[in-house]
Amino acid sequence: MRRKELSILILLLVLCAIVAFMNPQFLSSANIQNTSRLIGTYGIFSIGVGIVVITGGIDLSVGSMFALLGVLLSMMLTEWHWPAVLVVVVILALGAGLGWIHGLLITRLRLQPFIVTLCGLLLYRGLARYIAADSSKGFGSGKGFQWLRDLATGSLFGVPMPFVLMIIVGLVMWMMLHRSVYGRHLFAVGRNEEAARYSGIRSRNVIAGAYVISGGLAGVASILIAFYTNSVSPSSHGNFYELYAIAAAVLGGCSLRGGEGSILGIVIGTALLQVLRNLVNLLDIPGSLDFAVMGAVILIGVIADQILTSRKSESRL
Amino acid sequence: MTNSPFPDLMMHALQMSGISKRFPGVTALDSVSLDVARGEVVALVGENGAGKSTLMKILAGIHQPDSGTIRINGEPVAIRSPRESASHGIGIIHQELEVIDSLDIAGNVFLGREPTRGPLRFIDREKIDADTIAVLARLNLRLSPRTLVRDLSTAHQQMVEIARAISLNAGILIMDEPTSSLTLTETEQLFRVVKDLRGAGVSIIYISHRLSEVQELADHVVVLRDGRNAGTLERDQIHHDALVQMMVGRDLNSFYTPRQSPAGPSSETDCFEVKQMRTRRYPNSEVSFAVRRGEILGLAGLVGAGRSELAAAIFGVEPPLSGTVRIHGVEVGIQSPREAIRSGIYLIPEDRRSFGLITAMTVRENITLPALAQYSSSGFIVRSAEEAVAQKMCAELKIKTPSVEVAASNLSGGNQQKVVLAKWLSLDPKVILFDEPTRGIDVGAKAEIYQLMRRLADQGVAILMISSDMEEILGNSDRVAVMHEGRISGILDRPECSQEAIMRLAVA
């Protein structure tokens, strides 16, 4: 484990210890279940966004994608009565397809990732609201997709399913990022796109691939989130989720300049964010301070890291 | 002026004498002198690395001399910063234009000293426009001050820089290769401006590789060689041969052991052929040449002759406008580096830190990067195979590193260059393009790189070696091609190779 991951893991454990000490509720089985369910759901799409960050890009579109895909998910299942398996395939394909379009715009037209995915953020939110006529979409007591509901809300041997899914996704992505040729090329392109090209790497395809992965994992997460909330209100569903993902990736050691990061770090970063939200609840901090607490803790963490890093490099000189 | 007790001193706008400058490991300037009289054009010439740019950087306040004196209008001065340089009336027109193309002409000419009015310091548009028109008039230019610089031709952008310099009351104007990107008519325009400025009493230091320009403009020529004054030619002595003689007249040291036997059997077909290639930099020049198996073809020429652009075109980094590349008589694709690599053409780029290596990655990761497919099975990297080849390459090329897991940024220049080479050696090279293979590398590592290059050639690789280092060219090449302004001005066989012959073709 590298230093970045270790330091954030320590921060996570210290926070857990403090919360547990101040409110033993933290360790109650219900709380652990719920927090780990959220970690699983958020972890899945944060891994996708983190991979994009490793290429030196950014994906701001996932939050709005959850609204658009969530609305479509509800309509396909409860209004059009498509078979659940087909619906899942369509949702995943849509997520990956939107990511592919982002990737093409970024690599072929040389548009900036920030702009492309910001437009996605606006576009998908608007489309979701229009398609749903700005009203909430639910799943009612629809039949034939109980297993989908179970994926979001059920457990396997007491472990929430989303967490199990995240572990599976995490392992696959870990193999991909840290063991495969494609993963090595991703890091190379993120570090120095030109030098990678000079080594014969198809930089553009490698980068576009990262957006496909991010879109695809957003598709997976969109199903989990929709069934977790059990109702999709298109104007607020998934708001700010892209920022949770970016924060998790950066906390976990991904550099926004690209070329740095790990799956393990992103997962620990996600966990840290969820524990912070949990902390606000359990320590009777007003819920309205939710974001403020998160912002403050991240800022302090980043400042401490920066100071330690510059100390370290000074002592080396 | 007549009141001065030293009238001869007052004649000189600039006198630099005994200027020396040492950098770690190199003496860039050794007691160099340069005098420029008021209203005179002095051409400063010399090979790449002769010390011209260091001397000019001293005038620009970027470097401080270790010793020597600088007098401006007879007064000794110290130039400690670019700002002080400007305050002494020194203006510099760089080869790479330094205009801000999203601003208009007026904004560029008066950048950083815009006339303002009112307590909120709004820009005084009327004054800035009027002042700009006045400055442009001195250059016989009638352009609207509000024209955006990006809408101007290169020649006019350069005029904006000159306008900026003279609006600063520059008495001494340094022009570094000012015509390198101008057309013929634009060049003539520039010459008129230079002559007008000279008539108005401005002193001009004109750096150029082009002899015809020097002959046309210079009142006298100062030649630098290896950081020393090699001589001065007065207006009526400026001849091609005299100049070339002065630029190269040094002994080649015996550091190299040039190979005596001719390259391979001469009947063998050319391994690597480039035909009628045109690059973006010189769209009107075609380049054709061939390299035999086992041959090292040196590619000499002055900076800006288009050699690196040629290498970038062959390697597919900047695909050529037209032209073909053949290997063993078969045409190969070079539309991207990937295609070139598949064809067996590899490039060792000049800027290894930006293009040759991913410096933050480890030595192992860098070595295996272009050939990961060889060290993987079904898309996953086989770590042991990867490590084995990295270790083998480090041993074979004598790469000095604590381990293959060290980031490439921690290695010395020579060892970094060997890592770049190692990337390609594990593949099957047919052609290797070396662009300035030993720039910034110490002497010991240089010799090792030369040995490696020769060993590769002996294994049948065709090598094209671009170098601005005359000794490197003469010491390693089996033949030497010389480029001048985008075309090959001549190819010399081993017996004909000499510094004079190469330099003659380079400036021709």
Interface residues (C-beta under 8 A of the other chain):
Chain A: M175 R179 S180 V181 Y182 R184 H185 F187 A188 R191 N192 E194 A195 A196 R197 Y198 S199 G200 I201 R202 G259
Chain B: F315 V317 S336 P337 R338 I341 R342 L347 P349 S354 F355 G356 L357 I358 T359 A360 M361 E365 L369 P370 L372 A373 S376 G379 F380 I381 K423
